[in-house]
């Protein structure tokens, strides 16, 4: 019993530590006073100010576009890398390839950001591309480091998956491409979606690497928020964060509802199969 209470107390402390700051942020977004230490009255003032702040909205829209494009390309490349590591066995250069794919997971972001900046500057001097730093260089840098996370997620799913289904399909005459799209892809779809969401979140939240590879006119939301901290954080940021939290919460609820329906359908199919047999 004492051990059970200790575990519950630790869990409760961890949850409070995580969610109390988010709750305070949401509450303060409805405070009419600019100061976070003085509550005046309930108001939607800062939400109106947010809708009139073109700089903040454009930075948020740029961050969403960069995250969406980066995550989409990272999923394709990460899935291909995960397939090579999980299905192609031992091949020449496997250790080097695996190390290069895993390097962004352990490399400090400052080092990686500086390396990407030097790469883009050298490429511009040698080939004339990319021209300057902007949205394109941010996307390329984000694809580089988010692809590693997708690779780990997809590879772990492929390793734990029963390969006999793919072998049986190939024994029946299915070509490798058809086996992948008909058998493998549906089975690893949850891992691909998880990898895409992870890549999207990491890209949307990145500040260090983006600071190295961005240029004038390509300021992302984390950069705007970080720069505004020096002059005093505006309550408009609280309003924007509250909207993001609401969108994420709705997405989690929708995903939970969908998974519950899928589980119920699976159990119903199992019961019908048992009754039929």
C-alpha positions as CSV (number, residue, x, y, z in Angstrom):
1,X,0.0,0.0,0.0
2,X,2.7,2.6,0.8
3,X,4.4,1.9,-2.5
4,X,1.1,2.3,-4.3
5,X,0.6,5.7,-2.7
6,X,4.1,6.8,-3.5
7,X,3.6,5.9,-7.2
8,X,0.3,7.8,-7.3
9,X,1.8,10.8,-5.6
10,X,4.8,10.8,-8.1
11,X,2.4,10.5,-11.0
12,X,0.2,13.3,-9.7
13,X,3.2,15.5,-9.1
14,X,4.5,14.9,-12.7
15,X,1.1,15.6,-14.2
16,X,0.8,18.9,-12.2
17,X,4.3,19.9,-13.2
18,X,3.4,19.4,-16.8
19,X,-0.1,20.8,-17.0
20,X,-0.2,23.7,-14.5
21,X,1.9,26.0,-16.7
22,X,-0.4,25.2,-19.7
23,X,-3.5,25.9,-17.5
24,X,-2.0,29.2,-16.4
25,X,-1.2,30.2,-19.9
26,X,-4.8,29.6,-21.0
27,X,-6.2,31.5,-18.0
28,X,-3.9,34.5,-18.6
29,X,-4.9,34.6,-22.3
30,X,-8.3,35.9,-21.1
31,X,-6.8,38.5,-18.8
32,X,-7.6,42.1,-19.9
33,X,-4.4,43.3,-18.1
34,X,-1.1,43.1,-19.9
35,X,0.7,42.2,-16.7
36,X,0.8,38.5,-15.8
37,X,0.8,39.3,-12.1
38,X,-2.4,41.4,-12.1
39,X,-5.8,40.0,-12.9
40,X,-8.3,42.8,-14.0
41,X,-11.2,41.1,-15.8
42,X,-12.2,38.4,-18.2
43,X,-11.7,39.6,-21.8
44,X,-11.1,38.4,-25.3
45,X,-9.0,41.5,-25.9
46,X,-5.8,39.7,-26.8
47,X,-7.5,37.4,-29.3
48,X,-8.6,40.5,-31.2
49,X,-5.1,41.9,-31.0
50,X,-3.8,38.6,-32.3
51,X,-6.0,38.7,-35.3
52,X,-4.7,42.2,-36.1
53,X,-1.0,41.3,-35.7
54,X,0.2,40.5,-39.2
55,X,3.7,39.7,-38.1
56,X,2.7,37.0,-35.6
57,X,0.1,35.5,-38.0
58,X,2.5,35.4,-40.9
59,X,5.2,33.8,-38.8
60,X,2.7,31.2,-37.5
61,X,1.5,30.5,-41.1
62,X,5.2,30.1,-42.3
63,X,5.9,27.7,-39.5
64,X,2.9,25.6,-40.3
65,X,3.8,25.5,-44.0
66,X,7.5,24.6,-43.3
67,X,6.4,21.9,-40.8
68,X,3.9,20.4,-43.2
69,X,6.3,20.2,-46.1
70,X,9.3,19.1,-44.0
71,X,7.2,16.3,-42.3
72,X,5.9,15.0,-45.6
73,X,9.3,14.7,-47.2
74,X,10.8,13.4,-44.0
75,X,8.2,10.6,-43.9
76,X,9.0,9.5,-47.5
77,X,12.8,9.5,-46.9
78,X,12.6,8.1,-43.4
79,X,10.3,5.2,-44.5
80,X,12.8,4.4,-47.3
81,X,15.7,4.4,-44.8
82,X,13.8,2.4,-42.3
83,X,13.0,-0.2,-45.0
84,X,16.6,-0.5,-45.9
85,X,17.8,-1.0,-42.4
86,X,15.0,-3.5,-41.5
87,X,14.5,-5.5,-44.7
88,X,17.8,-5.4,-46.6
89,X,19.9,-7.3,-44.1
90,X,23.6,-6.8,-44.0
91,X,24.9,-4.8,-47.0
92,X,28.2,-3.0,-47.7
93,X,28.2,0.3,-45.9
94,X,25.3,-0.5,-43.6
95,X,27.2,0.6,-40.5
96,X,28.1,3.9,-42.1
97,X,24.5,4.4,-43.4
98,X,23.0,3.6,-40.1
99,X,25.4,6.0,-38.3
100,X,24.7,8.8,-40.8
101,X,20.9,8.4,-40.3
102,X,21.2,8.3,-36.5
103,X,23.7,11.2,-36.2
104,X,21.1,14.0,-36.0
105,X,19.5,12.2,-33.1
106,X,22.5,12.8,-30.9
107,X,24.2,15.8,-32.5
108,X,23.8,19.1,-30.7
109,X,21.4,21.4,-32.7
110,X,24.0,24.3,-32.6
111,X,26.5,22.1,-34.4
112,X,24.0,20.9,-36.9
113,X,22.7,24.4,-37.5
114,X,26.2,25.7,-38.1
115,X,27.0,22.8,-40.4
116,X,23.8,23.4,-42.5
117,X,24.6,27.1,-42.8
118,X,28.1,26.4,-44.0
119,X,26.7,23.8,-46.5
120,X,24.2,26.3,-47.9
121,X,26.8,29.1,-48.2
122,X,29.2,26.7,-50.0
123,X,26.5,25.5,-52.4
124,X,25.5,29.0,-53.2
125,X,29.1,30.0,-54.0
126,X,29.7,26.9,-56.1
127,X,26.4,26.3,-57.9
128,X,24.4,29.5,-57.2
129,X,21.7,27.5,-55.4
130,X,20.0,28.1,-53.0
131,X,19.9,31.8,-53.4
132,X,20.3,33.2,-49.9
133,X,18.6,31.9,-46.8
134,X,14.8,31.6,-46.6
135,X,11.9,29.2,-46.5
136,X,13.7,26.7,-48.8
137,X,16.8,26.4,-46.6
138,X,14.7,26.0,-43.5
139,X,12.7,23.2,-45.1
140,X,15.9,21.4,-46.2
141,X,17.4,21.7,-42.8
142,X,14.3,20.5,-41.1
143,X,14.0,17.5,-43.4
144,X,17.6,16.6,-42.6
145,X,17.1,16.2,-38.8
146,X,13.4,15.1,-38.7
147,X,14.0,12.3,-41.1
148,X,16.1,10.5,-38.5
149,X,13.2,10.4,-36.0
150,X,10.9,9.0,-38.7
151,X,13.5,6.3,-39.6
152,X,13.6,5.1,-36.0
153,X,9.8,4.9,-35.7
154,X,9.3,3.1,-39.0
155,X,12.3,0.8,-38.5
156,X,11.1,-0.3,-35.1
157,X,7.7,-1.2,-36.5
158,X,9.1,-3.1,-39.4
159,X,11.4,-5.1,-37.1
160,X,8.6,-6.1,-34.9
161,X,6.3,-7.0,-37.8
162,X,5.8,-10.6,-38.9
163,X,7.7,-10.9,-42.2
164,X,5.9,-14.1,-43.1
165,X,2.9,-12.1,-44.6
166,X,5.2,-10.5,-47.1
167,X,7.0,-13.7,-47.9
168,X,3.6,-15.5,-48.4
169,X,2.5,-12.8,-50.8
170,X,5.7,-13.0,-52.8
171,X,5.4,-16.8,-52.9
172,X,2.0,-16.4,-54.5
173,X,3.5,-14.3,-57.3
174,X,3.1,-10.7,-56.0
175,X,5.8,-8.3,-57.1
176,X,7.8,-6.5,-54.5
177,X,6.0,-3.2,-55.2
178,X,2.6,-4.7,-54.8
179,X,3.7,-6.4,-51.6
180,X,4.8,-3.1,-50.2
181,X,1.6,-1.1,-51.1
182,X,-0.9,-3.9,-50.3
183,X,0.7,-5.7,-47.4
184,X,3.5,-3.7,-45.8
185,X,2.2,-0.1,-46.1
186,X,-1.2,-0.7,-44.4
187,X,0.6,-2.6,-41.5
188,X,3.1,0.2,-40.9
189,X,0.6,3.0,-41.5
190,X,0.3,3.8,-37.8
191,X,4.1,4.2,-37.5
192,X,4.2,6.4,-40.6
193,X,1.4,8.6,-39.2
194,X,3.3,8.8,-35.8
195,X,6.5,9.6,-37.6
196,X,4.8,12.4,-39.6
197,X,3.3,13.9,-36.4
198,X,6.6,13.7,-34.6
199,X,8.4,15.4,-37.6
200,X,5.7,18.0,-37.8
201,X,6.0,18.8,-34.1
202,X,9.7,19.0,-34.1
203,X,9.8,21.2,-37.2
204,X,7.1,23.5,-35.8
205,X,8.9,23.9,-32.5
206,X,12.5,24.2,-33.8
207,X,14.4,27.4,-33.0
208,X,18.1,26.8,-32.9
209,X,18.6,25.2,-36.4
210,X,16.1,27.7,-37.9
211,X,18.1,30.6,-36.5
212,X,21.1,29.5,-38.5
213,X,19.5,28.8,-41.8
214,X,16.7,31.5,-42.0
215,X,17.0,34.9,-43.5
216,X,15.1,38.2,-43.8
217,X,11.5,37.7,-44.5
218,X,11.5,34.1,-43.3
219,X,11.0,34.4,-39.6
220,X,9.2,31.5,-38.0
221,X,6.9,31.6,-34.9
222,X,9.5,30.3,-32.4
223,X,11.8,33.1,-33.6
224,X,9.2,35.8,-33.1
225,X,8.3,34.5,-29.7
226,X,11.9,34.2,-28.6
227,X,12.7,37.7,-29.8
228,X,9.7,39.2,-28.1
229,X,10.8,37.8,-24.7
230,X,13.6,40.3,-24.6
231,X,11.1,43.2,-24.8
232,X,8.5,41.5,-22.6
233,X,6.2,38.7,-23.7
234,X,3.0,39.9,-25.1
235,X,-0.3,38.3,-24.0
236,X,-1.0,37.8,-27.7
237,X,1.4,34.9,-27.6
238,X,-0.7,33.4,-24.8
239,X,-3.8,33.7,-27.0
240,X,-2.0,32.0,-29.9
241,X,-0.7,29.2,-27.7
242,X,-4.2,28.7,-26.3
243,X,-5.5,28.3,-29.9
244,X,-2.8,25.7,-30.6
245,X,-3.6,23.8,-27.4
246,X,-7.2,23.7,-28.3
247,X,-6.4,22.4,-31.8
248,X,-4.1,19.7,-30.4
249,X,-6.7,18.7,-27.8
250,X,-9.4,18.4,-30.5
251,X,-7.0,16.3,-32.6
252,X,-6.3,14.0,-29.6
253,X,-10.0,13.6,-28.9
254,X,-10.7,12.8,-32.5
255,X,-7.8,10.3,-32.7
256,X,-9.0,8.6,-29.4
257,X,-12.6,8.4,-30.8
258,X,-11.3,6.9,-34.0
259,X,-9.1,4.3,-32.3
260,X,-12.0,3.4,-30.0
261,X,-14.3,2.8,-33.0
262,X,-11.6,0.8,-34.7
263,X,-11.1,-1.4,-31.6
264,X,-14.8,-1.9,-31.3
265,X,-15.0,-2.9,-35.0
266,X,-12.1,-5.3,-34.6
267,X,-13.7,-7.0,-31.6
268,X,-17.0,-7.3,-33.5
269,X,-15.2,-8.9,-36.4
270,X,-13.5,-11.4,-34.1
271,X,-16.8,-12.3,-32.5
272,X,-18.5,-12.8,-35.9
273,X,-15.5,-14.9,-37.0
274,X,-15.8,-17.1,-33.9
275,X,-19.5,-17.5,-34.4
276,X,-19.0,-18.5,-38.0
277,X,-16.5,-21.1,-37.2
